[in-house]
């Protein structure tokens, strides 16, 4: 199973974007969303940006993922 998480574009060269999440950087092909710009958020799947997100949606999704991680961490500590 693959999970796609919003990432912020920090650099674009030709058809490749460098996107960042929690300090980790990833390369993503942007041929499927050619109108993206630095500072915008994308969903990446299998090395391809498949969708552009507005910042509010990206932040909400990241908050939910953090809630899931926190829940998991708390269960392991019991």
Buried (B, 14 or more C-beta within 10 A) or exposed (E): EEEBBBBBBEEBEEEBBBBEBEEEEEEBBBEBBEEBEEEBBBBBBEEBBBBBBEEEBBEEBBEEBEEEEEEEEEEEEE
